[in-house]
Amino acid sequence: DRSGDMLAVSTPVKSVWAIPEDARLAPAQARELAALLEMDVGEINRRLATEKDFVFIKRQIPPDTAEKVAALNLPGIHQQREYRRYYPAGEVTAHMLGFTGVEDKGQEGIELAFDAQLSGRSGSRRVIKDRLGRIVEDVESIKPPQDGKDITLALDAKVQYLAFSHLKQALAEHKAKAGGVVVLDAKSGEVLALANLPAYNPNNRVKLTGAQLRNRALTDVFEPGSTMKPFTVALALEKGRFRFDSQIQTAPGRITIGNATIHDAHPHGLLTVAQVIQKSSNVGAAKIAGAFAPEEMWQMFDALGFGQPLRLGFPGEVGGRLRPYKTWRPIEQATMSYGHGISVTLMQLARAYLVFARDGDVIPLSLTRLESPPIAGKSIFSAQTAREVRVMLEMAVLPGGTAPRAQIPGYRVAGKTGTSHKLEGGNYADRYVAAFVGFAPVSDPRLVVAVMIDEPSAGKYYGGEVAAPVFAQVMAGSLRTLGVAPDAPLKPVQVARDVAAVPESL
């Protein structure tokens, strides 16, 4: 990891192989070999019954077992040295690191993305051999071998453990199907943590399933819901169509566009643009979106990286869904303003929020540790727009907003909840994805944390109830781990029973 802690190491092991023609084992010898290798004696006999010149009996056995096999001195049974990958953190880092196969080639994750650097290259030389194949003279070196290189990740092992453990606790509490957490360094774009559940133990993959393997933060898409509203509002401020305190009438809590009606979870009446974010009004967001040409919204979403893979090098990374603006109907433009009709990955969403954690620009993400952060990123909004939206996002986590449970003692926090119905067979079902994305400390943002909980089924499903507490736990622990100075008085978090979170509109 970025501090030098080992996340994946190769340990020497032995593989037992045979020349079947020479391996004429007595029944007692075959039984002894089977007992040491923990194999069925019939399986060994079947392998030795082949007409091949070479066959593996068992690969990657521990050195002490290999010594006992060698002590049997069996005819035609040989050994060769190999290496086996070991992952000290097990399932905690499984989706980030991936794993190697029996030939020590990367199969998933970092192991696959950086396989060429980790593996090195074989060399070649010209030699003279005798009739038995023994080298008798080394003539010249044609190509020198190259050792594999160590990879130092951006990942922080302590932050990764926080993300994984709090996600696991939340999934158990809310009886959720799956979930993910991403932690980004807002200054550098480094990926400090990436955790998914269900997970797997890369050191023991006997019962591995496809559901466990999926790196959901990069391969699974979902409708982000109200986490998209800040981008709609930022565009309105940037284009000068609305101001921070412009008033929007959201009564009676619904608006009809064409033959479809958009609803708010609770009617709010007259709201400022800032309160549209604080209260998470769908009606307010839809009215703001109506001030744009479809092309303007599409260009903004595209510039933020939606609809295209981030190209981090991970296998299976997807780009989500952002349809061409020429096909948008008015109702579709309205629903996209609050995150329906568009799909994203958790990593895309986390990166897009850099635009608010920074002063209106986004930077590339990095899986490896950077010696120096990027000097400047791609400007999307002005610094003034980013700072105004930052204030709105801080309002959303204070009492009266949708996510007071995202607060952290000693730190000013900003962020946005999202709750969306899941699409099944082209229709919305009564199953939900709860999300929260935010950053801290607001005075000088250092970290962006994005949380997604898939199908919570224990009664609660709003992002402010399910995902926001995970954000608070991960963010609080991460800021302290990294030694980030507090920027607020240390006082109890203001979540009173009579000041409940305002549910965001679906």
Solvent accessible surface area in square Angstrom, and as a share of the most:
residue,aa,sasa,rsa
1,D,13,0.07
2,R,54,0.20
3,S,81,0.52
4,G,57,0.55
5,D,72,0.37
6,M,134,0.60
7,L,16,0.08
8,A,25,0.20
9,V,40,0.23
10,S,49,0.31
11,T,54,0.32
12,P,63,0.39
13,V,12,0.07
14,K,66,0.28
15,S,0,0.00
16,V,0,0.00
17,W,47,0.17
18,A,0,0.00
19,I,55,0.28
20,P,5,0.03
21,E,131,0.59
22,D,74,0.39
23,A,6,0.05
24,R,175,0.64
25,L,33,0.16
26,A,48,0.37
27,P,98,0.62
28,A,53,0.41
29,Q,54,0.24
30,A,2,0.01
31,R,140,0.51
32,E,88,0.39
33,L,0,0.00
34,A,5,0.04
35,A,77,0.60
36,L,50,0.25
37,L,3,0.01
38,E,152,0.68
39,M,39,0.17
40,D,91,0.47
41,V,52,0.30
42,G,22,0.21
43,E,50,0.22
44,I,0,0.00
45,N,75,0.38
46,R,155,0.57
47,R,85,0.31
48,L,18,0.09
49,A,80,0.62
50,T,44,0.26
51,E,176,0.79
52,K,137,0.58
53,D,121,0.62
54,F,89,0.37
55,V,24,0.14
56,F,51,0.21
57,I,1,0.00
58,K,68,0.29
59,R,53,0.19
60,Q,31,0.14
61,I,5,0.02
62,P,73,0.46
63,P,71,0.45
64,D,86,0.44
65,T,25,0.15
66,A,3,0.02
67,E,126,0.57
68,K,115,0.49
69,V,5,0.03
70,A,63,0.49
71,A,84,0.65
72,L,47,0.23
73,N,131,0.67
74,L,15,0.07
75,P,63,0.39
76,G,9,0.09
77,I,21,0.11
78,H,72,0.32
79,Q,49,0.22
80,Q,67,0.30
81,R,153,0.56
82,E,23,0.10
83,Y,100,0.38
84,R,106,0.39
85,R,46,0.17
86,Y,104,0.40
87,Y,2,0.01
88,P,67,0.42
89,A,39,0.30
90,G,11,0.11
91,E,61,0.27
92,V,25,0.14
93,T,2,0.01
94,A,1,0.01
95,H,11,0.05
96,M,0,0.00
97,L,8,0.04
98,G,1,0.01
99,F,17,0.07
100,T,11,0.06
101,G,19,0.18
102,V,73,0.42
103,E,110,0.49
104,D,53,0.27
105,K,106,0.45
106,G,7,0.07
107,Q,81,0.36
108,E,50,0.22
109,G,4,0.03
110,I,8,0.04
111,E,7,0.03
112,L,72,0.36
113,A,33,0.26
114,F,33,0.14
115,D,30,0.16
116,A,84,0.65
117,Q,80,0.35
118,L,42,0.21
119,S,50,0.32
120,G,20,0.20
121,R,136,0.50
122,S,95,0.61
123,G,30,0.29
124,S,49,0.32
125,R,128,0.47
126,R,118,0.43
127,V,40,0.23
128,I,82,0.42
129,K,120,0.51
130,D,43,0.22
131,R,235,0.86
132,L,126,0.63
133,G,42,0.41
134,R,148,0.54
135,I,85,0.43
136,V,91,0.52
137,E,94,0.42
138,D,82,0.43
139,V,70,0.40
140,E,80,0.36
141,S,81,0.53
142,I,98,0.50
143,K,89,0.38
144,P,93,0.58
145,P,98,0.62
146,Q,98,0.43
147,D,128,0.66
148,G,37,0.35
149,K,141,0.60
150,D,133,0.69
151,I,44,0.22
152,T,54,0.31
153,L,6,0.03
154,A,0,0.00
155,L,0,0.00
156,D,12,0.06
157,A,27,0.21
158,K,123,0.52
159,V,0,0.00
160,Q,1,0.00
161,Y,127,0.48
162,L,35,0.18
163,A,0,0.00
164,F,8,0.03
165,S,34,0.22
166,H,38,0.17
167,L,0,0.00
168,K,101,0.43
169,Q,102,0.45
170,A,6,0.05
171,L,21,0.10
172,A,77,0.60
173,E,111,0.50
174,H,12,0.05
175,K,141,0.60
176,A,19,0.15
177,K,116,0.49
178,A,0,0.00
179,G,0,0.00
180,G,0,0.00
181,V,0,0.00
182,V,0,0.00
183,V,0,0.00
184,L,0,0.00
185,D,7,0.04
186,A,1,0.01
187,K,87,0.37
188,S,8,0.05
189,G,0,0.00
190,E,5,0.02
191,V,0,0.00
192,L,2,0.01
193,A,0,0.00
194,L,1,0.00
195,A,2,0.02
196,N,1,0.01
197,L,15,0.08
198,P,46,0.29
199,A,11,0.08
200,Y,10,0.04
201,N,68,0.35
202,P,3,0.02
203,N,37,0.19
204,N,95,0.49
205,R,83,0.30
206,V,128,0.74
207,K,178,0.75
208,L,48,0.24
209,T,72,0.42
210,G,50,0.48
211,A,47,0.37
212,Q,48,0.21
213,L,49,0.24
214,R,100,0.36
215,N,16,0.08
216,R,8,0.03
217,A,1,0.00
218,L,1,0.00
219,T,35,0.21
220,D,30,0.15
221,V,71,0.41
222,F,18,0.08
223,E,18,0.08
224,P,2,0.01
225,G,0,0.00
226,S,1,0.01
227,T,0,0.00
228,M,0,0.00
229,K,0,0.00
230,P,0,0.00
231,F,0,0.00
232,T,0,0.00
233,V,0,0.00
234,A,0,0.00
235,L,8,0.04
236,A,0,0.00
237,L,22,0.11
238,E,67,0.30
239,K,94,0.40
240,G,61,0.58
241,R,100,0.37
242,F,42,0.18
243,R,161,0.59
244,F,65,0.27
245,D,82,0.43
246,S,19,0.12
247,Q,120,0.53
248,I,10,0.05
249,Q,85,0.38
250,T,0,0.00
251,A,48,0.37
252,P,81,0.51
253,G,4,0.04
254,R,128,0.47
255,I,39,0.20
256,T,86,0.50
257,I,38,0.19
258,G,75,0.72
259,N,151,0.77
260,A,35,0.27
261,T,57,0.33
262,I,6,0.03
263,H,107,0.48
264,D,15,0.08
265,A,40,0.31
266,H,91,0.41
267,P,96,0.60
268,H,50,0.22
269,G,18,0.18
270,L,93,0.46
271,L,8,0.04
272,T,30,0.18
273,V,0,0.00
274,A,2,0.01
275,Q,59,0.26
276,V,0,0.00
277,I,0,0.00
278,Q,25,0.11
279,K,43,0.18
280,S,0,0.00
281,S,0,0.00
282,N,1,0.01
283,V,1,0.00
284,G,0,0.00
285,A,0,0.00
286,A,3,0.03
287,K,76,0.32
288,I,0,0.00
289,A,0,0.00
290,G,63,0.61
291,A,42,0.33
292,F,12,0.05
293,A,52,0.40
294,P,49,0.31
295,E,72,0.32
296,E,34,0.15
297,M,0,0.00
298,W,68,0.24
299,Q,95,0.42
300,M,9,0.04
301,F,0,0.00
302,D,49,0.25
303,A,26,0.20
304,L,2,0.01
305,G,8,0.07
306,F,1,0.01
307,G,33,0.32
308,Q,73,0.32
309,P,44,0.28
310,L,35,0.17
311,R,191,0.70
312,L,25,0.13
313,G,46,0.45
314,F,11,0.05
315,P,45,0.28
316,G,54,0.51
317,E,28,0.13
318,V,53,0.31
319,G,10,0.10
320,G,28,0.27
321,R,121,0.44
322,L,25,0.13
323,R,48,0.18
324,P,83,0.52
325,Y,56,0.21
326,K,172,0.73
327,T,78,0.45
328,W,19,0.07
329,R,137,0.50
330,P,102,0.64
331,I,24,0.12
332,E,37,0.16
333,Q,15,0.07
334,A,5,0.04
335,T,28,0.16
336,M,2,0.01
337,S,0,0.00
338,Y,15,0.06
339,G,0,0.00
340,H,16,0.07
341,G,21,0.20
342,I,1,0.00
343,S,13,0.09
344,V,0,0.00
345,T,2,0.01
346,L,1,0.01
347,M,0,0.00
348,Q,3,0.01
349,L,0,0.00
350,A,0,0.00
351,R,33,0.12
352,A,0,0.00
353,Y,0,0.00
354,L,0,0.00
355,V,0,0.00
356,F,0,0.00
357,A,5,0.04
358,R,40,0.15
359,D,63,0.33
360,G,0,0.00
361,D,21,0.11
362,V,1,0.01
363,I,0,0.00
364,P,92,0.58
365,L,18,0.09
366,S,17,0.11
367,L,8,0.04
368,T,39,0.22
369,R,97,0.35
370,L,60,0.30
371,E,151,0.68
372,S,82,0.53
373,P,76,0.48
374,P,43,0.27
375,I,178,0.90
376,A,77,0.59
377,G,27,0.26
378,K,110,0.47
379,S,88,0.57
380,I,29,0.15
381,F,5,0.02
382,S,48,0.31
383,A,36,0.28
384,Q,110,0.49
385,T,7,0.04
386,A,0,0.00
387,R,119,0.43
388,E,41,0.18
389,V,0,0.00
390,R,27,0.10
391,V,72,0.42
392,M,0,0.00
393,L,0,0.00
394,E,26,0.12
395,M,45,0.20
396,A,0,0.00
397,V,2,0.01
398,L,75,0.37
399,P,44,0.28
400,G,18,0.17
401,G,0,0.00
402,T,1,0.01
403,A,0,0.00
404,P,1,0.00
405,R,87,0.32
406,A,0,0.00
407,Q,26,0.12
408,I,7,0.03
409,P,48,0.30
410,G,4,0.04
411,Y,16,0.06
412,R,90,0.33
413,V,5,0.03
414,A,0,0.00
415,G,0,0.00
416,K,0,0.00
417,T,0,0.00
418,G,1,0.01
419,T,0,0.00
420,S,1,0.01
421,H,40,0.18
422,K,40,0.17
423,L,91,0.45
424,E,72,0.32
425,G,86,0.82
426,G,65,0.63
427,N,107,0.55
428,Y,107,0.41
429,A,25,0.19
430,D,123,0.64
431,R,121,0.44
432,Y,30,0.12
433,V,8,0.04
434,A,0,0.00
435,A,1,0.01
436,F,0,0.00
437,V,0,0.00
438,G,0,0.00
439,F,0,0.00
440,A,0,0.00
441,P,5,0.03
442,V,8,0.05
443,S,68,0.44
444,D,81,0.42
445,P,8,0.05
446,R,68,0.25
447,L,0,0.00
448,V,0,0.00
449,V,0,0.00
450,A,0,0.00
451,V,0,0.00
452,M,9,0.04
453,I,0,0.00
454,D,14,0.07
455,E,30,0.13
456,P,12,0.07
457,S,78,0.50
458,A,52,0.40
459,G,67,0.64
460,K,104,0.44
461,Y,61,0.23
462,Y,41,0.16
463,G,0,0.00
464,G,2,0.02
465,E,52,0.23
466,V,1,0.00
467,A,0,0.00
468,A,0,0.00
469,P,37,0.23
470,V,3,0.02
471,F,0,0.00
472,A,12,0.10
473,Q,70,0.31
474,V,0,0.00
475,M,0,0.00
476,A,12,0.10
477,G,17,0.16
478,S,0,0.00
479,L,0,0.00
480,R,135,0.49
481,T,55,0.32
482,L,44,0.22
483,G,65,0.63
484,V,22,0.13
485,A,73,0.57
486,P,87,0.55
487,D,41,0.21
488,A,30,0.23
489,P,100,0.63
490,L,148,0.74
491,K,105,0.45
492,P,116,0.73
493,V,54,0.31
494,Q,84,0.37
495,V,56,0.32
496,A,49,0.38
497,R,242,0.88
498,D,126,0.65
499,V,55,0.32
500,A,65,0.51
501,A,17,0.13
502,V,27,0.15
503,P,37,0.23
504,E,0,0.00
505,S,2,0.01
506,L,51,0.25
